[in-house]
Structures are given as C-alpha cells and as structure tokens.
Amino acid sequence: MTVKKKTYNIVMYSHDTYGLGHIRRTMAIASQLRTPNTNILILTGSPIVGRFSFPEQIDFVRIPGMIKKTNEEYLPMSIKINAGHALDIRKKIIIATVKAFQPHLFIVDKEPLGLKKEILPTLKWLRKCCPKTRTVLGLRDIMDDAQTVKDNWRKKRIYQALDKYYSEIWTYGIQKFYDPVTEYDIPERVSRKIRFTGYISREVKSNKDALQERKRHHIGETDKLVVVTIGGGGDGYPVMDAYLSMLERKGPGIPYRSILITGPFMPKTQRQEILKRSRKLNVKVFNFYRQMEKILAAADLVISMGGYNTLCELMSQNTVSLLIPRETPRLEQTIRAQCFNQRNLLDYIPWKMLSPELLSKKVDDLLQKPNVLQTAMSKFKMTGYDIMRQRIQEFRKNSNYRQMASNHKQHE
C-alpha cells in the first residue's frame, strides 16, 4: 500500500489592479517555492494571468478585475456592475477559496488588507479558526516616499493590522539600501516580524540563449541591441515617444538596433502611433513579451521605468540599464533608481529631465562604456529565494498538519 505524502498548501494573494508587476513577482516566487509535495494557489485580479504558463502544482483563481482611477477609487475592469458589488464578489471568492483550500501558509502581496480591505474577513477567519496557518505579508523594497507611506498607514490603521494579523513580513530588499523600519516609523512589535530577504532573482539565461534570441530577431553578434520596455504600458508613452524622437533625429546610419515592448495596457491610439513611427525606422515593436528574461539577456542596453520586477530581471542578467522612473502617483521608482545609481548598478534620467537629446547622450555613453556598471552588477548578490525557502522550512518544521486539518473541519 502506497502512503500518500501530506501536501503543504500555500495561497498567494495578488490584488493586481493594473500593470504587470504584482502578478510577475507572485509568479516568480511561486515557481521557486514549489516542491514535490507543495501546492500553490494564486488569487489574482490580473486580466492577463491566463497568458502565463503555469508549472505543475501551481494554479490560479481569477477574481473580477478592478482598475484604479484615483488613490481611493477603483472600478470594475470588464463587468458592468458598480464597484461595491464587484468588491463584494471578490471578497466572497477570496474567503471561500481559502476555506476550501485550507492553506498552511497565506502570502499577501503588498497590500496588508487587500484592495479596499477585501482580505480583512479572510485574515480574521484565519486568526480565529486556523491559528496555526502562517500569514506573511510580502513587501517590495520601497513603497513610496516615507511621509506618504506613514500618512497612509496611519489613516488605514495598517500598523495595527501588521501587529494583529501577520506572523511575518518579508521585505524583498536590502536594509542597507533602504530601511523601511526607519523610514516608515515601524514600531518595534512589528519590526521584530520583518525579514529582509534581499532581492528576488530571475532565471538567468546563458550566452547561448542570448545569442539564439538575437538570431531570432536577425541581430548579428557584433551588433548593439537596445531594448525599451515600460512594464504594463499604461503610463509609459513619454518614454517611447522620447526614444523614437531620438532615433528620428539621428536619421539613417544609427549604430544600434532597437526593440520596443509597449506593454498590454498602453492605450490603443498611443500604441498605433508607436507602431507607425517604428515601421519607418525599421524598429520592432511588441505589446507583450512572454519570456522577458530572454530578450533582456540578449540586450546590450535596456531602457525602462525601473519597476521592481524589471530591475530584478536586469540585475539577474547583468544587463546594463538606463532608468526613466515615474514620479506619480508615487515616488517608489525614483527612490529605487537613486539607491541603485549611488552604487553604480545603473544610470537614470529624472522624469522631468527626459528629452531626446539627453537620452541620446546617455545611450551612446552606456553602449560605449558599460564596464563600471557591469563590474558593480557582477558583485551584486540576490538572496530572496534562499531566505524565503529557509523561512518555509522553519514553518513546516514547526507545523502540525493533522491538527491544522482538524481545526479547519471544526470551523467550516
């Protein structure tokens, strides 16, 4: 008789209102945390989650998507119902899924209470009915400027929620780079729960993979390739516009090739304009690139806005990068660009200083003299997955699966 091994069940919640950052980070973490007897279920509102390929033992539950209109206003992305009704549906799907799946670990991405407090009932249920279930909040290295975060967390009583509902807080960064404990005035009771994991690496592609990717786009081994990517694309048009304006001013004989990735959420009229201008310049354009690691590894220079995930991918591949970080609605990307620039890991242009002329100078300099950045990146350690796996090993060592299952049944 075969004895079936007990599985360790993980639910990962990613609210995903707009953009690619949250679901890409969640997918990357899930793929690294799975083991032969681990099941991972992702709860997400991402409208493009179905475009990703899911490995064995990872699946997802799609909750109705929402679009952020202002810092406080969210509207349904597709279905024609009012926002309150949509949020009520999301809330019920989340708690029903958690009750049915019976997770040993519940990982929440970025928003401690979820979108408009939608996971608060789930957190309360877990605390009351499943006290042995570990609850972890995963925070990227930088949320926003310190005063904005402090004001927001006080207003929404986030400090109290972190103390009451979370077993641990994983910060996906390096404390010496940016210390949220100090910056965000995190009280000692909460700060004791924080584990700095370091940055989250991505799959590193070999030189052979990079050469094959270049060959696929008919780019020679000695040609220079610049890739411009703006994440989801909802607010990245000025970056694309400045880059194409730069190429248009250079005229024929540009000494490098270009590939643009607009993102699936760039407005249709803007994307059509980018396509039209790019054709005249013999520049390839994609609205979504399924395997970003490959194209980033193939590039000699990547221009991006500097979202957390893109930056982790660039550091993993040791690809020279030029960031043009957004400054609204939050300063997260700008602060991160400054932190990394101070350590010679990348170069950046402040959003308000972006122009075709400055962009041209930066691109030329980085293509000709990449050594300083490459040397710094070669020494940069990315420990995120190692620390997360260590923590889960500790959780599993201290877990009593049978007792947990018994508790779940009693409270269903």
C-alpha positions as CSV (number, residue, x, y, z in Angstrom):
1,M,0.0,0.0,0.0
2,T,1.4,3.4,-1.0
3,V,1.3,6.0,1.7
4,K,0.4,9.4,0.3
5,K,2.6,12.2,1.5
6,K,0.9,15.2,3.1
7,T,1.0,18.3,1.0
8,Y,1.9,21.8,2.2
9,N,-0.7,24.2,0.8
10,I,0.1,27.8,0.0
11,V,-2.3,30.5,-1.0
12,M,-0.8,33.7,-2.6
13,Y,-3.0,36.8,-2.9
14,S,-2.1,39.5,-5.5
15,H,-4.7,42.2,-5.9
16,D,-3.5,43.3,-9.4
17,T,-5.5,46.3,-10.5
18,Y,-3.3,47.5,-13.4
19,G,0.1,46.6,-14.7
20,L,2.3,43.5,-14.6
21,G,4.4,44.0,-11.6
22,H,2.4,42.2,-8.9
23,I,1.5,39.1,-10.9
24,R,5.0,38.7,-12.3
25,R,6.5,38.9,-8.8
26,T,3.9,36.5,-7.4
27,M,4.5,34.0,-10.3
28,A,8.3,34.2,-9.9
29,I,8.1,33.5,-6.2
30,A,5.6,30.7,-6.6
31,S,7.7,28.9,-9.2
32,Q,10.7,28.9,-6.7
33,L,8.7,27.9,-3.6
34,R,7.1,24.8,-5.1
35,T,8.4,21.4,-4.1
36,P,7.2,17.8,-4.9
37,N,4.7,18.0,-2.1
38,T,3.8,21.7,-2.1
39,N,0.6,23.0,-3.8
40,I,0.3,26.7,-4.6
41,L,-2.9,28.5,-5.5
42,I,-2.7,32.2,-6.6
43,L,-5.6,34.5,-6.1
44,T,-5.4,37.4,-8.6
45,G,-7.3,40.1,-10.3
46,S,-4.8,40.3,-13.2
47,P,-6.6,40.3,-16.6
48,I,-3.6,38.7,-18.3
49,V,-2.8,35.9,-15.8
50,G,-4.0,33.4,-18.4
51,R,-1.2,34.4,-20.7
52,F,1.4,32.9,-18.4
53,S,2.3,29.2,-18.4
54,F,1.9,27.6,-15.0
55,P,4.2,24.7,-13.9
56,E,2.8,21.7,-12.1
57,Q,1.4,22.2,-8.6
58,I,0.7,25.9,-9.2
59,D,-2.7,27.1,-10.3
60,F,-4.8,30.3,-10.0
61,V,-8.2,31.6,-9.2
62,R,-9.2,34.7,-11.1
63,I,-11.2,37.3,-9.2
64,P,-13.0,40.1,-11.1
65,G,-10.5,42.7,-12.3
66,M,-10.5,46.3,-11.0
67,I,-9.0,49.5,-12.4
68,K,-7.5,52.2,-10.2
69,K,-9.0,55.6,-11.1
70,T,-7.6,57.5,-8.1
71,N,-5.8,56.5,-4.9
72,E,-9.2,55.7,-3.4
73,E,-11.4,54.9,-6.3
74,Y,-11.5,51.5,-8.1
75,L,-13.9,50.5,-10.9
76,P,-14.7,47.1,-12.4
77,M,-12.4,46.4,-15.4
78,S,-14.8,44.4,-17.6
79,I,-18.2,43.5,-16.0
80,K,-20.8,46.3,-15.9
81,I,-21.7,46.4,-12.2
82,N,-21.0,49.0,-9.5
83,A,-17.7,49.0,-7.7
84,G,-19.2,47.9,-4.4
85,H,-20.9,44.9,-6.0
86,A,-17.6,43.9,-7.7
87,L,-15.6,44.2,-4.5
88,D,-18.2,42.1,-2.7
89,I,-17.8,39.3,-5.3
90,R,-14.0,39.4,-4.9
91,K,-14.2,39.3,-1.2
92,K,-16.5,36.2,-1.2
93,I,-14.4,34.4,-3.8
94,I,-11.2,35.0,-1.7
95,I,-12.6,33.8,1.6
96,A,-14.4,30.8,0.0
97,T,-11.1,29.8,-1.7
98,V,-9.1,30.0,1.4
99,K,-11.6,28.0,3.4
100,A,-11.8,25.3,0.7
101,F,-8.0,25.1,0.1
102,Q,-7.0,25.0,3.7
103,P,-3.6,26.7,3.4
104,H,-0.8,26.2,5.8
105,L,0.7,29.5,4.5
106,F,-1.1,32.6,3.3
107,I,1.2,35.1,1.5
108,V,-0.2,38.6,0.7
109,D,1.5,40.8,-1.9
110,K,2.0,44.5,-1.0
111,E,-1.5,45.4,0.3
112,P,-1.8,44.3,4.0
113,L,-5.6,44.5,4.0
114,G,-6.0,43.9,0.2
115,L,-7.8,46.1,-2.2
116,K,-10.3,48.2,-0.2
117,K,-9.8,45.9,2.8
118,E,-11.1,42.9,0.8
119,I,-8.9,40.3,2.6
120,L,-9.7,41.5,6.1
121,P,-12.5,39.0,6.6
122,T,-10.1,36.2,5.4
123,L,-7.4,37.4,7.8
124,K,-9.9,37.5,10.7
125,W,-11.2,34.0,9.8
126,L,-7.7,32.5,9.7
127,R,-6.8,34.1,13.0
128,K,-9.9,32.8,14.7
129,C,-10.3,29.4,13.1
130,C,-6.9,28.4,11.8
131,P,-4.3,30.0,14.2
132,K,-1.6,27.6,13.0
133,T,-1.8,29.0,9.5
134,R,1.1,31.3,8.9
135,T,0.2,34.7,7.4
136,V,3.0,36.5,5.6
137,L,3.0,40.0,4.0
138,G,5.4,40.4,1.2
139,L,6.6,44.0,0.6
140,R,8.8,45.2,-2.2
141,D,11.9,47.2,-1.1
142,I,10.3,50.6,-1.4
143,M,6.6,51.5,-1.2
144,D,6.7,55.3,-1.7
145,D,8.3,58.3,-0.1
146,A,8.3,58.0,3.7
147,Q,5.8,60.7,4.6
148,T,3.2,59.4,2.1
149,V,3.5,55.8,3.5
150,K,3.3,56.9,7.1
151,D,0.3,59.1,6.5
152,N,-1.5,56.3,4.5
153,W,-0.7,53.6,7.1
154,R,-1.9,55.7,10.0
155,K,-5.1,56.6,8.2
156,K,-5.9,53.0,7.3
157,R,-4.6,51.6,10.6
158,I,-2.1,49.4,8.8
159,Y,0.4,49.4,11.7
160,Q,-2.3,47.8,13.9
161,A,-3.1,45.3,11.1
162,L,0.5,44.2,10.8
163,D,0.7,43.6,14.5
164,K,-2.6,41.8,14.8
165,Y,-2.9,39.6,11.6
166,Y,0.6,38.8,10.3
167,S,3.1,36.2,11.5
168,E,5.9,37.7,9.4
169,I,6.7,40.4,7.0
170,W,9.1,39.6,4.1
171,T,10.8,42.7,2.7
172,Y,12.2,41.9,-0.8
173,G,15.2,44.2,-0.5
174,I,18.4,45.0,1.4
175,Q,18.2,47.0,4.6
176,K,21.4,48.9,3.8
177,F,19.9,50.1,0.5
178,Y,16.6,51.4,2.0
179,D,15.4,50.7,5.5
180,P,11.6,50.8,5.8
181,V,11.8,50.2,9.6
182,T,13.4,53.7,10.0
183,E,11.8,55.4,7.0
184,Y,8.2,54.3,7.8
185,D,8.4,54.6,11.6
186,I,7.6,50.9,12.1
187,P,7.0,50.1,15.8
188,E,9.2,47.6,17.5
189,R,6.4,45.0,17.9
190,V,6.0,45.0,14.1
191,S,9.7,45.4,13.2
192,R,10.5,42.1,15.0
193,K,8.4,40.3,12.4
194,I,10.4,41.7,9.4
195,R,12.8,39.5,7.5
196,F,14.9,41.2,4.8
197,T,15.1,38.6,2.1
198,G,17.3,40.5,-0.4
199,Y,16.2,41.0,-4.0
200,I,14.4,38.3,-6.0
201,S,16.5,36.9,-8.8
202,R,15.1,35.7,-12.1
203,E,16.0,32.8,-14.4
204,V,19.5,33.6,-15.7
205,K,19.8,32.9,-19.4
206,S,23.0,31.5,-20.9
207,N,25.1,33.2,-23.6
208,K,23.7,30.5,-25.9
209,D,20.1,31.6,-25.1
210,A,21.0,35.2,-25.6
211,L,22.6,34.5,-29.0
212,Q,19.6,32.5,-30.1
213,E,17.3,35.3,-29.1
214,R,19.4,37.8,-31.1
215,K,19.4,35.4,-34.1
216,R,15.6,35.2,-33.9
217,H,15.5,38.9,-34.4
218,H,18.2,38.9,-37.1
219,I,20.7,40.8,-34.9
220,G,24.4,39.9,-35.5
221,E,26.8,39.0,-32.7
222,T,28.6,42.3,-33.1
223,D,25.5,44.5,-33.4
224,K,24.4,46.5,-30.5
225,L,20.8,46.0,-29.3
226,V,18.8,48.4,-27.2
227,V,15.5,47.2,-25.7
228,V,12.9,49.7,-24.4
229,T,10.3,48.2,-22.0
230,I,7.8,50.1,-20.0
231,G,6.1,47.4,-17.9
232,G,2.3,47.3,-18.4
233,G,2.5,50.4,-20.5
234,G,-0.4,52.4,-19.1
235,D,1.8,55.5,-18.4
236,G,4.9,54.8,-20.4
237,Y,4.2,56.6,-23.6
238,P,6.5,59.6,-22.9
239,V,9.5,57.1,-22.7
240,M,8.6,55.5,-26.0
241,D,8.0,58.9,-27.6
242,A,11.3,60.3,-26.4
243,Y,13.2,57.3,-27.7
244,L,11.6,57.3,-31.1
245,S,12.1,61.1,-31.4
246,M,15.8,60.5,-30.6
247,L,16.0,57.9,-33.4
248,E,14.1,60.2,-35.8
249,R,16.6,63.0,-35.2
250,K,19.6,60.7,-35.7
251,G,18.5,59.9,-39.2
252,P,20.0,56.9,-41.2
253,G,23.0,55.1,-40.1
254,I,22.0,54.6,-36.4
255,P,24.8,52.4,-34.9
256,Y,22.5,50.0,-32.9
257,R,19.3,48.1,-33.3
258,S,16.1,48.6,-31.3
259,I,13.2,46.5,-29.9
260,L,10.3,48.2,-28.2
261,I,7.8,46.5,-25.8
262,T,4.9,48.8,-25.1
263,G,3.1,46.6,-22.6
264,P,-0.5,45.3,-23.0
265,F,-2.1,48.3,-21.2
266,M,-0.8,51.1,-23.4
267,P,-3.9,52.9,-24.9
268,K,-4.7,51.8,-28.4
269,T,-4.2,55.2,-30.1
270,Q,-0.7,55.6,-28.5
271,R,0.3,52.0,-29.5
272,Q,-0.8,52.6,-33.1
273,E,1.2,55.8,-33.2
274,I,4.3,54.0,-31.8
275,L,3.9,51.2,-34.4
276,K,3.5,53.7,-37.3
277,R,6.7,55.6,-36.4
278,S,8.6,52.4,-35.6
279,R,8.0,50.9,-39.1
280,K,9.7,53.9,-40.7
281,L,12.7,53.4,-38.5
282,N,12.8,49.6,-39.0
283,V,12.3,49.1,-35.3
284,K,10.4,46.0,-34.0
285,V,7.5,46.5,-31.6
286,F,5.8,44.0,-29.3
287,N,2.9,44.8,-27.0
288,F,3.6,41.7,-24.7
289,Y,6.8,39.6,-24.5
290,R,6.2,36.2,-23.0
291,Q,9.8,35.5,-22.0
292,M,11.2,38.8,-20.9
293,E,14.3,37.2,-19.4
294,K,15.5,36.1,-22.9
295,I,15.2,39.5,-24.5
296,L,16.8,41.3,-21.6
297,A,19.7,38.8,-21.7
298,A,20.1,39.5,-25.4
299,A,20.2,43.3,-25.0
300,D,23.4,45.4,-24.7
301,L,21.3,48.1,-23.0
302,V,17.8,48.2,-21.6
303,I,15.8,51.4,-21.1
304,S,12.9,51.0,-18.6
305,M,10.9,52.9,-16.0
306,G,12.5,50.8,-13.3
307,G,9.7,48.8,-11.7
308,Y,10.8,46.3,-9.1
309,N,10.5,43.2,-11.3
310,T,12.2,44.6,-14.3
311,L,15.1,45.8,-12.1
312,C,15.5,42.3,-10.6
313,E,15.5,40.8,-14.1
314,L,18.2,43.2,-15.2
315,M,20.4,42.6,-12.2
316,S,20.0,38.8,-12.6
317,Q,21.2,39.1,-16.2
318,N,23.9,41.7,-15.5
319,T,22.3,43.8,-18.3
320,V,23.3,47.5,-18.4
321,S,20.3,49.6,-17.8
322,L,19.1,53.2,-18.1
323,L,16.0,54.0,-16.0
324,I,13.5,56.7,-16.5
325,P,11.4,56.3,-13.3
326,R,7.9,57.7,-12.9
327,E,7.3,60.3,-10.2
328,T,3.5,59.9,-10.0
329,P,1.3,58.6,-8.5
330,R,4.2,57.5,-6.2
331,L,8.0,58.1,-6.0
332,E,8.9,54.4,-5.4
333,Q,10.7,54.0,-8.8
334,T,12.6,57.3,-8.4
335,I,13.9,56.4,-4.9
336,R,15.0,52.9,-6.1
337,A,16.8,54.4,-9.1
338,Q,18.7,56.8,-6.8
339,C,19.6,54.0,-4.4
340,F,21.0,51.7,-7.2
341,N,22.6,54.6,-9.1
342,Q,24.6,55.6,-5.9
343,R,26.1,52.1,-6.0
344,N,27.0,52.2,-9.8
345,L,24.4,49.5,-10.6
346,L,22.6,51.5,-13.2
347,D,22.1,55.0,-14.7
348,Y,18.9,57.0,-14.7
349,I,17.3,60.2,-16.1
350,P,14.8,62.0,-13.8
351,W,11.3,62.0,-15.4
352,K,11.2,65.8,-15.7
353,M,14.6,65.9,-17.4
354,L,13.7,63.4,-20.1
355,S,14.5,64.7,-23.6
356,P,15.7,63.1,-26.9
357,E,19.0,65.0,-26.5
358,L,19.8,63.7,-23.0
359,L,18.5,60.3,-23.9
360,S,20.9,60.2,-26.9
361,K,23.9,61.1,-24.8
362,K,23.1,58.6,-22.1
363,V,22.5,55.7,-24.6
364,D,25.8,56.5,-26.5
365,D,27.8,56.7,-23.3
366,L,26.4,53.4,-21.8
367,L,26.9,51.4,-25.1
368,Q,30.5,52.6,-25.4
369,K,31.5,52.4,-21.7
370,P,29.4,49.8,-19.8
371,N,32.3,48.4,-17.7
372,V,31.6,50.4,-14.4
373,L,28.0,49.2,-14.2
374,Q,28.9,45.6,-15.3
375,T,31.6,45.3,-12.6
376,A,29.2,46.5,-9.9
377,M,26.4,44.2,-11.0
378,S,28.8,41.2,-11.1
379,K,29.3,41.6,-7.3
380,F,25.6,42.1,-6.5
381,K,24.0,39.2,-4.5
382,M,20.4,38.3,-4.9
383,T,19.3,36.1,-1.9
384,G,15.5,36.4,-2.0
385,Y,14.5,32.8,-2.7
386,D,17.1,31.3,-0.4
387,I,15.7,33.3,2.6
388,M,12.1,32.5,1.7
389,R,12.8,28.8,1.4
390,Q,14.6,28.9,4.8
391,R,11.6,30.5,6.4
392,I,9.2,28.0,4.9
393,Q,11.4,25.1,6.1
394,E,11.1,26.6,9.6
395,F,7.3,26.9,9.3
396,R,7.0,23.3,8.1
397,K,9.2,22.0,10.9
398,N,7.0,23.7,13.5
399,S,3.7,22.8,11.8
400,N,1.3,20.1,12.9
401,Y,-0.6,19.3,9.7
402,R,-3.0,16.9,11.3
403,Q,-4.0,19.3,14.0
404,M,-4.5,22.1,11.4
405,A,-6.7,19.9,9.2
406,S,-8.8,19.1,12.3
407,N,-9.2,22.8,13.1
408,H,-10.3,23.6,9.6
409,K,-13.0,20.9,9.7
410,Q,-14.3,22.1,13.1
411,H,-14.8,25.6,11.8
412,E,-16.2,25.0,8.3
